[in-house]
Amino acid sequence: MENSHTATDAINFGEQGTRSSTSDISQFLVDHPIFSGCKKEDLARCMAHASTREVAAGETLYRQGAPANSLYFLQRGQVELTLEENTIPIDGFLGEESAIGMDTYIYTAIAKTETTVIEMSTDFIRLQIAHTHFKKSIIDLFHQRLSGKPAMAIARAETWQPTIKTSTLVGWLLTLVAPVALYYGLDSFRSDSSLTSNAITYAAILSTCGIMWVFRLLPDYITGLFSILSAVLMGISPAKTAFSGFSSDSFFLAMSILGLSVVIKTSGLSYRTLIKLLRIGPASKLWYNLSFFSIGTLLTPFIPTTNGRITIVSPFLAEMLSSASKKVRETEGPRLKASLLFGTSLLSPIFVSSKSINFVVLGMLPVQVQESFQWVNWLLASIVVGVVIAALYAIASWVIFRNPEKFVICKDVIAEQDKLLGPVNSAEWSGLLGLTVLLLGLMFSTIHKIDIAWVAMAIMFYLVMFGFLEQKQFRAAIDWSFLVFLGSLIGMVAVIRETHLDIWLMNQMGFLTGLMGSNMEVFILVLALSLAAVRVVLPINATVVIFATLLIPVSTNLTVNPWLIGFLILLFAESFYRPYQASYYLLFQELTKGVVPAGEQKMLLLNIVITLIKLIAVYASMPYWASMGLL
């Protein structure tokens, strides 16, 4: 007869017996290696869903075909499993059917002697099955039994052991030493009225942030939050200023663009676009890279954040390489990755609508200059630089990433994939509508006078209201860590201006203003080097604001057009040499993690070459600018 009693029902040991049974279960959970990968709090919760059970000799623990609702562990005695004519002696776990999703038991379990088992209910299983080591071990045990092999020994789960690199120790040491040294070093400049006590303190905080970014000691958004939170806690700046980035137009613009990007990705619109491009052109590596670069370039004037463009196009990389061999991923993958990344970022300064910081620089120009360099005129003035950069980039990319591997995607397969996609669905139409409205909002911004951030917010509201952007996607698919990082960067710039640290920096960089009026060729080279040096510590937006605040007012008194100075600052500040220097590159790395197994060193080498390409493009454009009266 099947026994359904628990230990406390079957054995009347009293209070001491109950404590003993509970202690046995607790010790079992602690000692057995199958639970070594489980969280301690989950083990504690499991105590309420496990019990010991006494089974007399000859009794049935469970029968074949009965509902599989308990997992068992043999503590004492002997149990045999029977299936037709086969009999299997058991040592350890039994009833694994309940833990691997089966509805019924496929064996019958019979106690051969007086037996004690620990019975684990479905609630117990539900808490533990989420842990990979437990799930894998149970499945392996069941497979071993089905194959007739002896039960394997369960190894303990590998536990993570923190390892501290030498570079990390150096980084943390510098975070302690550098701000103190900088504070007392700048204190000697206290006679300079532009360098206040708050400015010195915040400069020391920024030095800590710079070291954290350089050595990758903490996630970037945590470092950004540290900079503005420290400013508030130390009385350097009011909270309204330090946290102004989280209520800024740029923050809401980025959030809205990321929401639109999620719809474009999840609807399949981005994949459909890729398939259409692959059908149009030849089956060659050249066309694949050109397609990737072109997609990013086409989005650049219409999606006013690099991160938004990155979010839209990043799935293309995995989709393109889904059927490629490991060798192709290692050789051609890095070039495709570079084409996708730089297609979305390389030509950002060429279009005024490509980034919010471009609008900031435009707003710093004198009113007459602003009116002369709206969307079309900005593009005309920068077009030569853009063409030269694109042409030289193509050559540099082909040389740096050259490889003999052949990579061809069958046209017939692409045609069938296009056919399987069928007609454009409602979610894809919503993404297209959102892009169209955003484009029209940019083109006619001077007419409707509505800030583009609120146009983008209206698009996201439409997507959420009609269910194209679901609540779960809104929580999980939008990169909130990047938005926190962006908000903290904007707040950092606000604190720099609040403390007048930017004014002091302007006074220290007076040599640049002298070169601007006397030798433009040398000025361009020194400006590029200065921006590269400052970018080691400060993010792109902060660097652009500081240099634009310094140099644009000076240019109004010289023969150089202020727009040209602002454009050069945007162009050279966009470069990066380490991942932490560009938030969009960090986002791109996260979104394409594991797709391309190599190529990071070549990617950074290409960045250095791009800086030289930008210099060549600027010098090649000087006659063109002179003919336009900008020089």
N, C-alpha and C positions, 0 to 999 in steps of 0.2 A: 504493500500500500504506500502511495506517495505521501511523504511527510512534508507538510507546509508550515510547520512550527518554526519559530525563531528560537535562538538560544535561550532567551529569558523565559520563553514559554515552556521549552522542553526541559530545562534544568532549573530547579528551584534552589539555587545556591544562596539566595538572599542577597543582601546589599553587597557583601564581600565578593560573591560570585559575579555580580553585575560589573563591579569595578574591575575584576580580573578580566572579563570578556572585553570590556572597553579598552583596557590597557593592552590586550593582545592585538586588537585592531589598530590601535595607535602605533604600536611598535612595528606591526606589519607594514603600515604606510610609510614609516620612516626608513625601515631597513631594506625593503625590497627594491631592487634596481629599476624595476619598471616604472616606479614613481619618481625616479631621480630627476626627471626633467619637468616635473610638475611644480606649480607655485605652492608655497607653503599655505597661503590662505585657502586655496582650493582643496588641499589635503585636510585642512581643518573643517571646511564645510562638508567634506565627504564623510566625516565621522557620523553625521546624523543619518546617513543613507547606507550604512554597512552594519552587519550584525553577524555573530557566530551562530552556527547551526549544528546540532547534533543529529546524526543519521545512524539508525541501528543497522546491523549487518543484514543484508538482503533487501533493504529498502531502496526505493527508487528516488533519486534526487530530482531528475526530470526525465521526460519521455520524448522520443522522437515525434516531431510534429506539434509538440506543445509550444505555446507562445514563448519566444526567447526574450525574457524580461529580466534575467539576472545573470551576472557573471560570478563565478565561484573560484575560490582558491583553497586547495587541500592543505589543511594544517596537520591533520593526524589521521592515520588509517589508510585504507586502500579503496580506490574507486576504479571501476572499469567502464569504458565506453563501448557500446555494442552498436553495430550497423550491419544488418542482415546476419551473415555468419562470422563476421570479423569482430574480434575483441581487442581493445587497446587498453593497456594499463595506464593510469594517469599519475603524474607527479607534478603538482603545481596548479596552473590555471585550467579551468574547463568551463564550458558554456560560452566560448568566445563568440558564438553566433550573435549573442545579444549586443556585443560591442562593435560588430562590423556591419550592422544594418540589416541583418537577416530577420525575417518575421518569426520563424520557428527554428527549433533545434533540429539538427539532422542526425544526432546520436541520441541514444538512451544511456543515462548515467546511473549505475547501480553500485551501492556500497557493498564491498566484500567483507568488511569488518566494521566494527564500531568506528565511526568516522566523524571528524570535526572539520567543518568548512567555514570559510568566511564568505558570506553572501553579499554581493554588491548590487544594488538595485539600479534601475534605469536612470534615476537621478544622479547616482554616483557616476555611472558611465558618462552621462551628459557633461558632467563637470570635468572629467579626465580626458575624454576623447579629443578635446580641443588641443591637447598637448601632443606634439608630433611624436615624441619618443614613445609615449604610452600607446598611441594608435598604431605606430609601425610595429612595435613589439607584439601586440595582440594579433595583428594580421600575419606576421611572420610565424607566430606559434600555430595559428590555425592552418596555414599553408603547410607547415612541417607535418602536422597531424594528417592532413589529407593525402600527402605524398607518402605516408608510411615511414617517414624518417624519425629518428629519435628527437625528442624535444631539445631545442637548442638552449644554451645558457644565455640569459639576458644580460647584456652589458649595461653598465651605468651610463646615463646620458652625459655627453661632454658638457662640462660647465665652462662658461666664459671666464677666462682669467685676464684681468686687466693688465695690459703691457704699456709701459710708459717709454716712449721713444726719447732719445737724447735731445732731438730737436724740440720736442714738447717741453722738456725740462728747461731748455734754454729759453723757449718762448715765455713760460711762466715766470722765469727769473727776470727776464727783461720787462715784463708787465709790472713788476715790483720796482725795478731800478729806474727804468726810463722816465716814468712820470715825475719821480722825485728829482732826478737830474734835470729834466726839462723845466720843472717848476722853479728851481733855484737858479738855473741858467737864465731863464727869461726874467727873473726878478731883478737882474742887473739892468734891464731895460725899463724899469719902472719909471724912470724920469721921462720916458716917452709918454705923453699924455694920452695917446691912442691905445696904449697897452694897460688896461685896467686890471685890478686884482682878479675879477671874474674871468677876464680873457686869459690870464695866465693859468688859472685853475682849469678852465675848459680845454686849453691847449694840452695840459698834462693828461686830462681824460682822453682826449683824442689820440694822444700818443699810445695810451693803453689799448684803445680800440684798434689802432693801426697794427700793433704787434699781434693782437688776437686774430686779425684778418690775415696777416702775413703767414703766421704759423698755424692757422686753422685750429685754434685752441677751442673755440666754441662755434656753434652754428651762427651764421652771419646775422640772422634776425635777433638772436640773443645779444650779440655784441652791439647791434644798433640800439636795442632797447636799453642796454647798459649806459650808452652815451647820453641819452635824453633823460633817463631816470636819475642818473647821477647829477645832471644839471639841475633837476628839480629838488632833489634831496639836499644838495649843497647850497641851495639858494642862489644859484647862478642865473636861473631863468624861471619865470613863472610857468606853471604846468600848461597854461593856455598856449604859450609859445612853443614849448618843447614838444608837446603832443599835437601840434597843429597839423602835422602831416596826415593824421588819421581823420581829419575833417577837410582835407584839401581836395581840390578838383582832381588832381593827379591820382589820388588814392581811389576815388570813386570811378574815375575813368579806367584805371587798371583793373579794378574789380569787375566792371561791366564788360570790358574786353575779354577778360578771362572767362566770364560766364558765356559770352557769345562763342568763344573758342571751344568750350565744352560741348555746346550744341553742334557746332560744325564737325567736331570729331566724332561724337557719339551717334550722330545722324547718319554717318557714312559719307558726308559731302566731301570731306578731304580725300577719302579713299577713291571716290568716284572721279575727282579731279585728277588724281595721280594716274588712274587707269586711262582716262581720256588723253593725257599727255603722252603716255607710253604708246598708245595706239597711233598717235599722229606722227611721231618721229621714228627714225631708224632704230634698230635694235643694236645699240652700241653704248660703250661706257661714256663717250663724249656727250651723247644726247641725254643719258640719264643724269649726268652731272649738270648739264645745261638746264634741264628741266627743273632740277632741285633749286638751282640758283635763281632761275626765272620766277618760280613760284614765290620765293621770299621777296624778290624785287618787286613783283606785281602787288604784293600785299603792303609793301613799305609805305606808299603814300596814303593808304587808306586805314591801316590799323596803327593808331598813334602811340603804340608802346612796343618795344622790341620783345618784351616778354609775352605780349599777346600774340605776336607773329610766331614766336618760338613755340608757344603752346599749340597753335593751329597746325604747324608743319612738322613738328617732331615725330608724329606717328608715321610719317612717310618713310622714315629710315627703316623701321622694323618691317613695314609692309614691303619695301623694295627688296630687303635682304632675307625675307622669310624663307625663300627656297634656295638661297645661296649656300655654297659649301663653307666650311670653316676657313679654308684658305682664302676664299674670296672676301669673306668678312674681315680677315686680318689685313689684306692687301688693298682692296678697292673700297672697303667699308670706311676707312678714315677719310678718303677723298670725298665720298658721298656725304659723310657727316660734315665735313668742312663746307661743302657746297650749300648744304641746307642751312648751316649756321650763318655763314657770311652773306648768303643771299638775303637773309632777314636783317642783317645788322650793318654790313659794310657801307651801304649807300644811304644810311640814315641821315647824314648831314645834307644830302642833296635835295631832300624834300622837307619843307618847313613843317608839314603835317605828320612826319614820321615819329616824332617824340615830343613829349610835353616840354622838355628842356629847350627844344628849338623855339617854342612859343615864348618861353621865358627870355631867351636871348633876343628874340624879335621885339619883345616889350621893352627891353633895355635900350633899344636904338632910339635916336631922336625921332620925333613924330613924322617929319617929312621922309626920313629914310624908311620908317615902317611902312608908309603908304606906297613907297616905290618898290618894296620887296615883299609883296604878298606872294601867294602860291606860285603863279606862273613866272613872275620875274625872279623869284628866288631860284627856281629850277633853271631858268635861262642863264643866270649868273654862275651857277655851279655845274652846268652840264659838261663842260670840258673836263673838269676834275673827275666827274663821275665816269665818263667814257674811258679816260686814261686808267683810272683805278680798276675798272671792270676788265679791261683788256690785259693789263699787267697781272692782275690777280689770276686770270685764266692760265697765263703762262707759268706763273710761279706755282700754282696748284698742280699743274700737270708735271712739272719738274720734280717737286718735292715728293709727290705721291706716286710717281711713275712705278709701274709694275707690269710684268709680262702676263699676268693672269687674264684669262678671257671670262667675261661676264655678259651673258646674253639671255634675255628673257624672251621665251618663245611668243611670237606674235599671235599664234593660234590660241594659246592659253589666255593671253590678255583679252582677245576678242570674246572668248567664252566667259571670262570673268565679267566683262562689260555687259554681256547678255544676261548673266545671272543677277546682276544688280537690278535689272528691271527699270521701270520708270522712276523718276524723282519722287521721293515720298514727302509727306507733309513736313517732317522735321527738317529735311534738306531745304525745302522751300522756305521755311522759317529762317534758316541760317542765311540763305541767299538774300531774303528780304532784309535781315538785320544788316548785312554787309552793304546792301544798296542804300538803305537809310543812312548808314554811317557815312558812306561816300557822299551822298547828297548834302548831308549836314556839314561836311568839311568844305565842299565846293561852294556852298552858298552861305557860309558862316557870316560873311559881311552883310548879308541881306537879312537873315532871320535874327541875328544878334544873340543867339542862344549859345552858351558855352558848350563845347563839344562833349564835355564830361556829362552834362545832363541829357544830351541827346543819346549818349551811350547808355545812361541809366534807364532812360525810357525804353530802349531796345531790350535791356535785360528784364525790365518789369513786364514787358510784353511776353518774353520767353517764359518767365516764371508763371505768369497769370494763366497762360494757355497750356501749361504742362510740358512745354518743350525742354525746359530746364527743371528737372524734378528736385524735390527737397533733398533727397539723398545725394544727388549729383552736386547740388549747391554746397552741401557740407563737405563732401569727400573729394570731388574732382577739382575744385578751385584751389589753387596753391595759396593757402592762407599764410604760410610762413613767409612767402615772398611778399605778400601784401604788408605784413608786419614790418619786414625789412624795409620796404619802400616808404612806409609811413615814418619809420624812425629816421631814415636818411633825410627826408624832407624836414623833419623836426630838427635834425642836426644842423642843417643849413640855416634854419631860422635862429637857432641858438648862436651860431657863429656870427650872424649879423646882429643879433641882440647884444652880444658882448663886444662888438666892434673889432673882433679878432681879424676880420677881413680887411679893415682899414689899416691895421698894423702890418699885415702881410703885403698890402699894396705899397706901403712905404719901404719895405725891405726889397721889393722887386722893381725899384725905380730904374734899374739898368735896362729893363725891357722897353720902357717908354722912350728912353734915349735912342735905342737902336731903331725903333719904329720910324722915327723921323729922319734918321741919318742913313741907314743901310737896311733896306727892306729884305734883301736876300739873307743877310746874317740874322736879322730879326726872326724870320720864319724858322730857321734852324734852331736858334736859341729857344724860341717859343715851344717848338716840338719837344726839345730835351727837357725844358722846365716842366711842361705838362706831364711828361712821362715820369719825372722824378716825384712830382706831387701826387700822381695817381697811385704811387706805391702805398700811400697812407690814406688818401681821401677817395671817396667814391666819385663816379663820373659827374653827377649833378652838382655836388659840392665844389668840385674842381672847376667846372664850367662857370658857376656863379661867381666864384672868387676872381678868376681871371677876367671874366667879362666885366665885373664891377671895376676892376683895376684898369683895363686897357681901352674899353669902348669910350668912356668919357675923354680920355687923352686923345684918341684918334680924331675926335671932332675938331680939334685945333690944328690938325695936320692935313696933308694932302691925301691921306688914306681914307677911303670910305669906311665908316664904322661897321657896315654890314660885313665887309671883308674880314675885319678883325674877329667879329663874332663867329663867322663861318669857320675861320681857321681854328679857333678855340674848340668849336664843336667837332671838327674833323680830327684833330690830334688827340683830344681827350677821350675819344671813343676807343682808342687802342688799349689792349690789356696784354700782360705777359704772364700773369699768374691767375688761376681760376677765380680767386676771391675778388679780383678787381672788377669783375663784370657780373652783376646779378643775373643777367640773361644767360650767360654761359653756365653758371651754376644750375639754373633752371633747366637748361638744355641737357646738361650732364645727368640730372636727375630723371628727366623724361626719357632719355635714351640709354639708361643704365643697362649694361649687359648685352646690348645689341651689337656693338663693335668692340671686340676684346683688346684692341691695341690702337696705337696711333696718337696718343696724347702728346708725346714729345714732338712729333712732326706738326701737330696742330699749333703748339706754342712756337715752334720755329717759323711757321707760316705767319704768325702774329708779328714777329720781329720783321720779317720781310715786308709785311703790309705797311708797317711804319715807313720803311724806305720807299715803298710804292707811293704812299701819300705825299711824301716830300717831292718825288719826281713829278707827280701829277700837279702839285701846286706850282712848282717852278715852270712846268710846261704851260700852265694856264696864265702866267703873268702877262704875256703879250695880249692875250684875249681880254683880260681884265683892264689892261691899259687902254685898249681900244674902246672899252665901255666907260672909261673915265673913273674907274674904281681905284686906280693907282696914279 
